[in-house]
């Protein structure tokens, strides 16, 4: 399987790239800075330099041609203002989805955020509120598409603790933490399970092995 990952130098993306190349997939990671290429090459991932904030649709389509799946793992990141939440977390996600449709990469995963399912409370930090609204807008756009076999994954609060390989994955999990290692493992498993298409799923630490958790969600669709 050829998989293209937007935000290829992100913390979750780098973990996912290692998992996918180790199992034999062909992986390309879209990055903004050429100096990030070495970290991708170390895992056998093809680095593709492309700034999704300024790229044209045609530019992005070229990078997705021949791909079987696409993963949007990009984000404006800590320290960025509200404006970049809109340009990266929303508009770049929409651009990447447009390109995936055009290129025929039907399987599409997007990393969203727990809390994107509702309007942030009035006392929410303004930048974080902008982030949640941007994620929600991207999710709504992608979930309205018939040309993609999409899955929206909404992790809880992310940590850098070592992964446990055990999670709770469901439409509604309640709030909690989740390791970046385990988010990457769940994404890899979701790519292989077409019956999770059309689902919006929350993810936190739990007691169920990743493969079993994904299989249980898939079985709900029969």
C-alpha positions as CSV (number, residue, x, y, z in Angstrom):
1,X,0.0,0.0,0.0
2,X,1.2,3.5,-0.8
3,X,0.3,6.0,1.9
4,X,0.9,9.8,1.8
5,X,0.9,11.6,5.2
6,X,0.4,15.3,5.5
7,X,2.4,16.8,8.4
8,X,5.0,14.1,7.9
9,X,7.4,15.5,10.5
10,X,4.8,15.7,13.3
11,X,5.2,13.6,16.4
12,X,2.4,11.2,15.6
13,X,3.3,11.1,11.9
14,X,6.9,10.1,12.5
15,X,5.7,7.3,14.7
16,X,3.2,6.2,12.1
17,X,5.8,6.3,9.3
18,X,8.0,4.0,11.3
19,X,5.2,1.5,11.8
20,X,4.1,1.6,8.2
21,X,7.5,1.2,6.6
22,X,8.4,-1.6,9.1
23,X,5.4,-3.6,7.8
24,X,6.3,-3.0,4.2
25,X,4.1,-0.1,3.1
26,X,5.4,2.5,0.8
27,X,5.2,5.8,2.6
28,X,5.6,9.5,1.7
29,X,5.5,12.3,4.2
30,X,4.7,15.9,3.2
31,X,6.9,18.4,5.1
32,X,7.3,22.2,4.9
33,X,11.1,22.4,5.6
34,X,13.8,20.5,3.6
35,X,15.9,20.1,6.7
36,X,13.2,17.8,8.1
37,X,13.9,15.2,5.4
38,X,16.6,13.3,7.2
39,X,14.2,12.2,10.0
40,X,11.8,10.8,7.4
41,X,14.6,9.1,5.4
42,X,15.7,7.4,8.6
43,X,12.5,5.3,8.7
44,X,12.5,4.6,5.0
45,X,9.9,7.3,4.3
46,X,10.0,9.4,1.2
47,X,10.2,13.1,2.1
48,X,8.0,15.5,0.0
49,X,8.6,19.2,0.5
50,X,5.3,21.0,0.0
51,X,3.8,23.8,2.0
52,X,0.0,23.1,2.2
53,X,-0.7,26.7,3.3
54,X,0.5,28.0,0.0
55,X,0.3,25.0,-2.4
56,X,-2.2,24.8,-5.3
57,X,-4.6,21.9,-5.6
58,X,-2.6,20.7,-8.7
59,X,0.6,20.7,-6.7
60,X,-0.9,18.5,-4.0
61,X,-2.6,16.2,-6.4
62,X,0.8,15.4,-8.0
63,X,2.1,14.2,-4.6
64,X,-1.0,11.9,-4.1
65,X,-1.0,10.3,-7.5
66,X,-0.7,6.5,-7.2
67,X,-1.5,6.6,-3.4
68,X,-3.9,4.1,-2.0
69,X,-4.5,6.1,1.2
70,X,-3.9,9.6,2.7
71,X,-3.5,10.6,6.3
72,X,-3.9,14.2,7.4
73,X,-1.7,14.6,10.5
74,X,-0.7,18.2,10.0
75,X,-1.3,20.9,12.6
76,X,-0.3,24.5,13.3
77,X,1.3,23.4,16.5
78,X,2.0,25.0,19.8
79,X,2.8,28.7,19.8
80,X,0.9,29.4,16.6
81,X,-2.0,31.9,16.7
82,X,-5.6,31.6,15.8
83,X,-5.0,32.5,12.1
84,X,-2.8,29.5,11.5
85,X,-5.3,27.2,13.2
86,X,-7.6,28.2,10.3
87,X,-5.0,28.0,7.5
88,X,-3.5,24.7,8.6
89,X,-6.0,22.7,10.7
90,X,-8.9,23.6,8.5
91,X,-8.0,24.9,5.1
92,X,-5.0,22.6,4.6
93,X,-7.1,19.6,5.6
94,X,-9.7,20.6,3.0
95,X,-7.1,21.1,0.3
96,X,-5.5,17.7,1.1
97,X,-8.9,16.0,1.0
98,X,-9.7,17.7,-2.4
99,X,-6.4,16.4,-3.7
100,X,-7.0,12.9,-2.4
101,X,-10.3,12.8,-4.2
102,X,-8.8,14.1,-7.4
103,X,-6.0,11.6,-7.3
104,X,-8.2,8.7,-6.4
105,X,-6.7,8.0,-2.9
106,X,-10.1,7.0,-1.4
107,X,-9.0,5.8,2.0
108,X,-8.6,9.0,4.1
109,X,-7.8,9.4,7.8
110,X,-7.7,12.7,9.6
111,X,-6.4,13.3,13.1
112,X,-8.9,15.6,14.8
113,X,-9.3,16.4,18.5
114,X,-11.6,15.5,21.3
115,X,-13.8,18.5,21.9
116,X,-14.3,19.3,18.3
117,X,-17.8,17.9,18.4
118,X,-19.2,20.9,20.1
119,X,-18.8,24.7,20.5
120,X,-16.0,25.5,23.0
121,X,-17.2,26.8,26.4
122,X,-17.1,30.7,26.7
123,X,-14.1,30.5,29.1
124,X,-11.9,28.5,26.7
125,X,-8.6,30.1,25.8
126,X,-9.2,32.0,22.5
127,X,-6.5,30.3,20.5
128,X,-7.5,26.8,21.7
129,X,-11.1,27.6,20.9
130,X,-10.0,28.6,17.4
131,X,-8.1,25.3,17.1
132,X,-11.2,23.3,18.1
133,X,-13.4,25.3,15.6
134,X,-10.9,24.7,12.8
135,X,-10.8,21.0,13.6
136,X,-14.6,20.8,13.6
137,X,-14.8,22.6,10.3
138,X,-12.4,20.3,8.7
139,X,-14.2,17.3,10.1
140,X,-17.5,18.5,8.8
141,X,-16.1,19.1,5.3
142,X,-14.6,15.6,5.1
143,X,-17.6,13.8,6.5
144,X,-19.8,15.4,3.8
145,X,-17.7,13.7,1.0
146,X,-18.8,10.7,-1.0
147,X,-15.5,10.5,-2.9
148,X,-13.5,9.4,0.2
149,X,-13.6,6.4,2.5
150,X,-12.9,8.6,5.5
151,X,-12.4,8.0,9.2
152,X,-12.1,10.9,11.7
153,X,-10.0,10.0,14.7
154,X,-10.4,12.3,17.8
155,X,-7.7,11.5,20.4
156,X,-7.8,12.7,24.0
157,X,-5.0,14.7,25.6
158,X,-1.8,13.5,24.0
159,X,1.2,12.4,26.0
160,X,4.7,11.2,25.2
161,X,4.5,8.3,27.6
162,X,5.5,4.9,26.1
163,X,2.6,3.2,24.3
164,X,0.8,0.4,26.0
165,X,-0.8,-1.1,23.0
166,X,-4.1,-1.0,24.9
167,X,-6.8,1.6,24.2
168,X,-10.5,2.6,24.3
169,X,-11.9,3.4,20.9
170,X,-15.5,4.3,20.3
171,X,-17.8,7.0,19.1
172,X,-17.8,8.4,22.6
173,X,-15.2,7.4,25.1
174,X,-15.3,10.2,27.7
175,X,-12.3,12.4,28.2
176,X,-8.9,11.0,29.0
177,X,-5.3,10.8,27.9
178,X,-3.7,8.8,25.0
179,X,-0.1,8.2,24.1
180,X,1.2,9.4,20.8
181,X,2.6,5.9,20.3
182,X,-0.9,4.4,20.6
183,X,-2.5,7.0,18.3
184,X,0.0,5.9,15.6
185,X,-0.7,2.3,16.2
186,X,-4.5,2.8,15.9
187,X,-4.0,4.8,12.7
188,X,-2.0,2.0,11.2
189,X,-4.7,-0.5,12.1
190,X,-7.5,1.7,10.8
191,X,-5.8,2.0,7.4
192,X,-6.3,-1.8,7.1
193,X,-9.9,-1.9,8.1
194,X,-12.3,-0.5,5.5
195,X,-15.3,-1.2,7.7
196,X,-14.2,1.8,9.8
197,X,-14.9,4.1,6.9
198,X,-17.6,6.7,7.6
199,X,-16.9,6.7,11.4
200,X,-15.9,9.4,13.8
201,X,-14.1,7.8,16.7
202,X,-12.7,9.0,20.0
203,X,-9.6,7.4,21.4
204,X,-8.1,7.3,24.9
205,X,-5.9,5.0,26.9
206,X,-7.8,1.8,27.8
207,X,-7.6,-2.0,28.4
208,X,-8.3,-3.4,24.9
209,X,-5.4,-4.3,22.6
210,X,-5.3,-2.0,19.5
211,X,-6.1,-4.7,17.0
212,X,-9.1,-5.9,19.0
213,X,-10.4,-2.4,19.6
214,X,-10.3,-1.6,15.8
215,X,-11.9,-5.0,15.0
216,X,-14.7,-4.3,17.5
217,X,-15.5,-1.0,15.9
218,X,-15.4,-2.5,12.5
219,X,-17.7,-5.3,13.6
220,X,-20.4,-2.8,14.5
221,X,-20.8,-2.2,10.8
222,X,-21.0,-5.9,10.0
